[in-house]
Amino acid sequence: MRVCELQEHGFVPLAMPDGDRQVEGAYVGDLLSWVMGRAQADNAWITIMSNVNVIAVASLADTSCVILAEGVDMPEEVLQTARDKDVNVLGSDLPIFETAVRLAGLIA
């Protein structure tokens, strides 16, 4: 599934500079160093963290997108950094677990 197709399933695009990127799995976590070492390329990363370090880690880990769960907002300056670094960011109002379950149903 492509990142841009996630918006058809309740995920809200916040920054989508590379919407054609494929989602090949998911990783859920908030400890940035842990995510950096364990998330795989093309994973969708589900988190509640919304600072600029999230964009750096998503870029380093080469994730297909960041999904902010639980209705978390990302400041506009961080979203602009995401656009500049070609990092897709989407939002979900669902709790983290339910966000992961919904995503799993789409990419499984």
VMD Tcl script that draws the C-alpha trace (Angstrom):
set ca {
  {0.00 0.00 0.00}
  {1.19 3.52 -0.76}
  {1.29 6.17 1.96}
  {-1.17 8.38 0.07}
  {-3.74 5.57 0.16}
  {-3.80 5.62 3.97}
  {-5.91 8.78 3.92}
  {-8.74 6.74 2.38}
  {-8.81 4.72 5.62}
  {-9.04 7.45 8.24}
  {-5.42 8.60 8.45}
  {-5.09 12.37 8.06}
  {-2.21 13.68 5.93}
  {-0.25 16.40 7.74}
  {2.80 16.43 5.44}
  {3.01 14.21 2.39}
  {6.03 15.11 0.23}
  {6.45 11.48 -0.96}
  {2.96 9.99 -0.94}
  {3.88 7.27 -3.45}
  {6.19 5.66 -0.91}
  {5.25 2.03 -0.13}
  {4.32 0.92 3.40}
  {5.95 -2.45 4.08}
  {5.15 -3.07 7.73}
  {4.97 -0.98 10.86}
  {6.89 -0.12 13.99}
  {5.39 1.30 17.18}
  {7.56 3.11 19.70}
  {8.42 6.39 21.38}
  {12.02 5.88 22.53}
  {13.87 7.51 19.64}
  {17.13 5.59 20.01}
  {15.18 2.32 20.11}
  {13.22 3.21 16.98}
  {16.38 4.30 15.18}
  {17.94 0.88 15.77}
  {14.88 -1.29 15.15}
  {12.47 0.30 12.66}
  {12.94 -1.08 9.18}
  {13.07 0.85 5.92}
  {9.57 1.36 4.52}
  {7.88 0.77 7.89}
  {5.15 3.16 8.98}
  {6.27 4.43 12.39}
  {3.44 4.97 14.89}
  {4.26 7.29 17.78}
  {2.94 10.06 20.03}
  {6.19 12.03 19.81}
  {5.91 15.20 17.73}
  {9.19 17.09 17.97}
  {11.79 17.69 15.27}
  {13.83 14.70 16.46}
  {11.05 12.44 15.17}
  {11.70 13.73 11.66}
  {15.43 13.11 12.03}
  {14.90 9.54 13.22}
  {12.30 8.83 10.51}
  {14.78 10.04 7.91}
  {17.67 8.02 9.34}
  {15.57 4.87 9.65}
  {14.13 5.47 6.16}
  {10.55 4.89 7.32}
  {7.79 5.36 4.77}
  {5.88 7.66 7.13}
  {5.28 8.76 10.68}
  {1.77 8.27 12.05}
  {0.92 10.41 15.06}
  {-1.62 8.51 17.15}
  {-4.04 9.69 19.85}
  {-4.80 12.99 18.11}
  {-1.30 14.36 18.71}
  {-0.53 17.54 16.78}
  {2.83 18.38 15.24}
  {3.93 22.02 15.19}
  {3.93 23.63 11.74}
  {7.69 24.28 11.84}
  {8.27 20.55 12.42}
  {5.89 19.68 9.58}
  {7.85 22.04 7.33}
  {11.04 20.20 8.28}
  {9.27 16.95 7.39}
  {8.40 18.34 3.96}
  {11.97 19.56 3.46}
  {13.35 16.10 4.40}
  {10.73 14.16 2.35}
  {9.24 12.57 5.49}
  {5.52 11.79 5.28}
  {3.49 12.53 8.42}
  {-0.08 11.43 9.03}
  {-2.37 11.68 12.02}
  {-4.84 9.38 13.73}
  {-7.29 10.16 16.52}
  {-7.25 6.52 17.59}
  {-5.20 5.19 20.52}
  {-1.84 3.70 19.53}
  {-3.03 0.09 19.70}
  {-6.10 0.76 17.57}
  {-4.00 2.76 15.10}
  {-1.65 -0.21 14.76}
  {-4.53 -2.66 14.35}
  {-6.12 -0.52 11.63}
  {-2.81 -0.22 9.79}
  {-2.11 -3.94 10.13}
  {-5.45 -4.72 8.52}
  {-4.52 -2.59 5.54}
  {-1.01 -3.84 4.87}
  {-1.29 -7.49 5.92}
}
mol new
graphics top color blue
foreach p $ca { graphics top sphere $p radius 0.5 }
foreach p [lrange $ca 0 end-1] q [lrange $ca 1 end] { graphics top cylinder $p $q radius 0.2 }
display resetview
